[in-house]
């Protein structure tokens, strides 16, 4: 029996199975078993023949990086380990910074399109990539989802809750999901609609090597080995700066002393994603750090490419389904001048409505012309059947309707079939054409949709003291983007608790929560728990503001910032930074300096749109410029340095010179914003609100803390009840924090605690002390709450007393002087 190439593709067993090959030599077994990996070299053109719509995948490719293996491969070399009882395993040792990661493949997660295990030290991250069997409907958004989870068992722990298994993703895990998603998405080709899922788990954590960047690299390896037709391989690293020296993938101990926390990902030639936080580093230092990271990423990507050549899957390039080129011409011809006029409308809502109406008009005209087949994929119109009443070459079927067995045929002269376009494809092409026209207007005319030049910022307005009962509030407006920031001050009980694998801190006393309601863009939508975008934007704004906060010793409050986006037309996270900074000042937080944030955009290939070919950087981008541009680069800081930055790229090709230009232009923008913020009216109050709690910190000797707490907490509870304070918090180091709503209750508790923990001094006089009990040899006097001393009968009077009861009774008050301390009183 002969098999066609397509049939043979379906008949071939997975790579880990043995394949029976006839063996004709005398004195040999009837069949010899060969691993399919050895046979595949001769059959590769047949075995990997794939269909565009129907995919039948062989078993998945698995990669694992580990240490301590027997005979690991040399750095950069791929080692192949064949097994008669299992799949072939490949391994590779990749240098990263001052150490190596070891990559293995072929033995875990074999049913996935690709799966990866990467180990650094004793930290192990597992990632897998899987695809749907059939494509989704065409869309302008690649259907890819990323899930990352840190198993507590990785560190020998388990959940402290009633349910002992991991539940929904924690904020930290969501942030790592975004780190993985953002650099991978630009490498995905347009027109690939197979749903793709990336799953990552931390299976082992040594407390030394962070798993987040490892997860980015693991996902990049898995995607490179899979059938997904991504354009380039990506990898991720972290850059720290210790003692003014850049460190690639620093340990957790090194990060405690680092002035920089930079996570970046890219290909062997370009940067795709950057996210970092620092204590006002200069642009020059930041660029040096990025350059260091790019060198490390380049070496990792080259090593991964070698692994892909050895054991990667054939890419599904035939599954890419792009709209027909003719459709672009039709859309441009119909929209034309009307599209140019619509893109010049300054108001976002009016512009959106005009574009939506024009899109509908394009679809209607194409439908009337017979070009649009609704809910059908684009392609040449096919005749239902080649049926004719007479054998005449000039008569063919152009339209057929099957209805209960009847076929209605209209014979016409044979002509080339008319191209039919789906309505979905028309919408996708209209969006691309709109983006193209917008870019051309910016490059050729030097004007953006709202009439600004590339370097110009939108009008800025800000005001504080908006909400009378809030501890601090500010409304920051930049163009059609507006953020209402509110600050709430509280004690330790208001701190955000942390329960994840990598954080050593149990809580944090400063956090920012970002909310993006659908009303901010004039739409109706879901309201509920924060989505991934809200969590990511909130963390970016939080880290941008963190360096300006005073030390906890100087300002012992827990600070919560809420940023609600009331209007949005781009750069809402940076508006949260500006509004949050003003609200902090309005709440009386003694910040070190004001900060501001700005989002930068990019048109990379200006030559295509009538420019000189040089990249064009846009300052303070709007939502449409973000969607149509090639970059979204958010930068926050003061006039002299950067505190937070985040860059997302939509095309491959962002280089260091482009980054340098963007950073310098962003610095000019920040200075302008800070100057406008200084004109805030009304200005920040810069004093504590009347409604904010009062917190007093006092120090006592550590061995006196138990006196404040008392047996079973009895003493501390009685102090709270007696004085009316909100809370009293004690630390093992002798720190005592008192939280009160008014000054009088605060002063009362301070006095009681001071008396409880005082250290009596010889020679000190204590006045109005109560006699608590009387003995034959003297009176016991309370010089402070719970602190009693004996006043001997010989000291009670200048004259002789037979008994103390002769002169005093319980409850009397006298002045005493301390003359001696015994038994560690």
ZATOR-331240 format. One record per residue (C-alpha): x, y, z. Coordinates in steps of 0.1 Angstrom, whole numbers, plus 5000, padded with zeros to 4 digits. Layout:
N
XYZ ...
end
This chain:
825
500050005000 501350344990 500750655012 500551015000 502551275018 499451395037 498451035047 501950955058 501851265081 498851115099 500350765100 503650855115 503950785152 505151035178 508851105181 509250895213 507850575197 509850305179 509350255142 509649915125 511949905095 512549585074 515949445078 517149215050 520549105062 521048735069 521248625104 519548935117 516248975134 513249015112 512849385123 515249635138 513749915160 514950265153 513850585171 511750795149 514051095155 516650905134 514150815107 512651165105 515551315087 514651105056 510951165059 510851515071 509251675040 506451415042 506051375079 505651755085 503351825057 500552025074 497052145065 496052495070 492852425089 493352075103 496452005124 497551675138 500551725160 503051475171 503851455208 505151775224 508651885228 509751925264 512652135278 514052125312 516952315326 518552175357 521852145376 523751855389 523051635359 525451365349 527751485321 526051815313 526651955278 529152225272 527852585272 525852645240 526052275229 523052055225 523351715240 521151435227 520451135250 518650845232 516750585252 515450255242 512650265267 511550635264 511850955244 514951115232 516151385256 518051695245 519951925269 521752255266 523852455290 523352835286 525453095302 523553375320 525453635339 528053465362 526353125361 524652885337 521152735332 520952385318 518152305294 516751955288 514051845264 511951545254 510851375286 508151585303 504851725290 505151535258 501451585247 501851965247 502952145216 506052225236 506852235273 509852365291 511552335324 514252585333 516352575364 518652835379 520352705410 517552505427 514752725413 512752545386 510152685364 507952475341 506252625310 504052465283 502552595251 499352445236 497252535206 493552485197 492752245170 490752495149 491252865145 489153135161 487253395141 489553665127 490453935151 492954225155 494054065188 496153745189 494253495210 496953415235 496553365273 499253335299 498953175333 501653175359 501553015394 503952995423 503352665441 503952705478 505252345478 508152475458 509552615490 508252335512 505252525524 501452505521 498652745521 497552875555 493852885546 491152625550 491652505514 495152385511 495452425473 496352735453 493352935442 493053245420 496153425409 497753665433 498654015422 502353915420 501553625398 499353845375 502354085371 504553795360 501853685336 502154035320 505954005319 505553695299 502753815276 504154155267 507354045249 505753745232 502853925216 504854145192 506553835178 503153675168 502253715131 499153885119 496553645106 497253355130 494053285149 494652955167 494153015204 497452975222 497852905259 501052935279 501052775314 503952835338 504452695373 507252735398 507952385410 511052465431 512252775447 515552805466 515053165479 518153285460 517253285423 514053465413 511653275391 509953565372 512653625346 513253255344 509553215335 509853465307 512853275292 511052945297 507953065278 510253205251 511952865247 508652675247 507152915221 510252875199 510052495200 506252485193 504352505161 503352865167 504853065138 506353335159 508853555142 511753545166 512953385198 512753585230 514453565264 514253775296 516753885323 516854105353 519554375358 520454505392 523054765402 525154685432 528054915442 527655105409 528154775390 525454615368 524654255377 522754015353 520153805371 521153915406 520353695436 517653795461 520453895485 522054115459 518654275451 518354395487 521354625481 520554705444 519655065433 517854925402 515354655395 515154625357 513354335340 513754325302 513054095274 513854095237 515353905208 518953875196 518754215179 516054425195 514254515228 510654415232 509754485268 511254685297 509954735332 512054885359 512155075392 514955275407 515755555430 516055835405 518755705382 519755915353 518855835317 522455765310 522655495337 519455345326 520655305290 523855145302 521754895322 519554825291 522654765270 524054515296 520754335295 520554325257 523954165255 522853885279 519553835260 521353815227 523553525240 520553335254 518553375222 521453245200 521652935222 517952875221 518052905183 520552615183 518152405203 515252485180 517252365150 517852045167 514351955181 511952235172 508552175156 507752285121 505952625122 502352655111 503152925085 500352785062 497852865089 498353235086 495253385071 495553745060 492953965044 493353975006 495554264994 492754384971 490554465001 493054735013 492654914979 488854904981 488755035016 491155315009 489255414977 485955424996 487055595028 489555835013 488956195022 486256115048 488755915068 491256205068 488556435081 487356195107 490956155121 491256535124 488356545149 489856645182 487256505206 487756135212 484056035214 483056235183 486056095164 485155745175 481555785163 482655925130 485055635124 482455385134 479955545109 482555545082 483355185088 479655095084 479455295052 482455105038 480854775046 477554885031 479155004998 481154684995 478054485001 476054664975 478954604950 478854234958 482254224975 481154145011 479853805021 478753845057 480053595082 482053415056 485853405054 487553605026 488353404995 487453344959 483753274955 483152904947 480352764926 478152524945 478352274917 479452274881 476052174868 474752304834 471752204814 473652174782 477352114776 478252474769 481452634780 479852974782 477352864808 478352824845 476652854878 477353174896 474653144923 472952844936 470352804964 469652454978 466152444991 464552104998 466551944969 465852224943 468852384927 468252724910 470752794883 471353114864 473653054834 475853354824 478953394804 482153264821 484053544839 486853544865 485153494899 484553804920 486553824952 484353804983 485453955016 484153885050 482654165071 485254085098 488054125073 486654455062 486654575098 490254465103 491454625072 489554945080 491354965113 494754915096 493955175070 492855425097 496155355115 498055415083 496255735075 496855865111 500655785108 500855965075 499156275089 501656285118 504656225097 503756435066 501856715082 503556725116 500156735133 498356475154 494556415157 494156685184 496356935164 499556895186 503056865172 505056545180 506756715210 503756895224 501856795255 498156825262 496757105284 497157015321 494957115351 494956995387 493257065419 493456945455 491156935485 488356805464 486856565489 486256715524 486256385544 489156215526 492556245542 493956375509 492556405474 493556545440 492056565405 494556555377 493456625341 495656605310 493656655279 490856395279 492556175305 491556235341 492456065374 490856125408 493456025434 492555965471 494955905500 493855725532 496155715562 496055445588 497955235613 499554895609 496154725607 495554885574 498754735558 498454515528 499254155537 501453955514 501353585510 503353455481 506453255474 509153505468 508353795491 510053785526 507954075539 504553985554 502954315547 503554655530 502654995544 502255165510 500155045482 498255205452 495055065438 494155165402 490555145389 489555175353 485655175351 484055145317 482455485321 485855645317 485655575280 481955625277 481055255275 479054995294 481054705308 481954465336 482454585372 484054365397 487454245408 490454425392 491654285359 495254215349 495654555333 494354735364 496754545386 499654615363 498954985360 498455015397 501854855404 503655075380 502155395396 502855255431 506555185423 506855525407 505755695439 507455475464 510955645463 509455985474 507955855506 509555935539 511055665561 508655485584 510555615614 509655965604 506055895592 504655585608 501455565588 500255305564 499455485532 496755375507 496355555474 493255495452 493355625416 490055615398 490155695362 487155925355 488255995318 490655815296 492255895263 495755745268 498355745296 495955695325 498655515346 500955825343 497956045353 497655825384 501355905392 500756275389 497356265408 498756035435 501756265441 499456565446 497056365468 499956255490 500956615496 497356705503 497256435530 500256585547 502756315537 506156475538 507356355504 510956395494 510156555460 507256575435 507256325406 505356315373 504856055346 504556075308 503855815280 505855825249 504955685215 506755605183 506355585145 509255365136 509155355097 508555715087 509855655052 506655455044 504555765053 506556025035 509156105062 512956095061 513155745075 514155855110 511955725139 509455985151 508956005189 505656135202 505256295236 502156235258 500355995234 496555955232 494655625231 494455625193 498255695190 498955415215 496755175194 498155285160 501755345171 504755115175 505655185212 504155275245 506955395268 505955515302 508455715322 508055855357 510356055379 511456405389 513556655370 516856485376 516056115375 513755825369 511755635395 509755395372 509555305336 507755055314 508054995277 505854785255 506754735218 504354635190 507054585164 510454425164 513154675159 513454915189 517154985195 519155175221 519455495201 515655515198 515355455235 517855725243 515855975221 512655875239 514155905274 515556255267 512256375252 510456225282 512656415306 511656745289 508056635292 508356555329 509756895336 506857065319 504356855338 505956915371 505857295364 502157265356 501557065388 503157335408 500257565396 497657335413 494657535425 493657495452 497157365462 497857065484 497157125521 500456965532 499156915567 497456615583 493656615578 491456665609 489956325601 493256145598 494255925628 497056045651 499955795655 502655835681 505755625682 507655575715 510555355725 510755145756 513254885768 512554555751 512254385784 509454625794 507154525765 505554255785 504454505811 502454685785 500854365772 500154205805 498953845811 496953735781 496854095768 494954215798 496954525804 496954655768 493254595765 492554785797 494655085784 492655085751 489355075770 490355335795 491755585772 489655525740 492555495716 492055285684 495055055688 498354995705 501054805686 504154675703 507354535687 509954305700 512554585697 510654805721 508755015696 505255115707 502755265682 499655435696 496855515672 494155755683 491355975669 491956275692 494856425711 493556375746 493156005744 496555985728 498156175757 496455965783 497755635768 501155785764 501255875801 500055525812 502555345790 505355585801 504555505838 504355135831 507755115814 509655385833 512855295849 512855445885 515855655893 517355695928 516856045941 513756115920 510656255939 507256115930 504356325942 500756245951 501355875953 498655645966 499155415996 497955075983 498454866015 499954896050 502054646068 503454656104 506854756090 505655026065 503455136037 503355016000 503155325978 502255315940 504655555923 503255455888 500455235876 501454875886 504755005902 504854985940 507555045965 507955006002 508255316024 509655176057 508055286089 511255466099 510955686068 507255766072 507656036098 510356246114 508956126148 508855776161 505855556151 504955226167 502755126138 502255276103 498455256108 498855526135 499555796110 498255666075 495555456060 495055286026 494155546000 496055826015 498356015991 501856125999 505056255982 507956015982 511556005972 513255695958 516355615979 517055255968 516255005940 516354635947 515754315927 515554495893 512554705903 
end
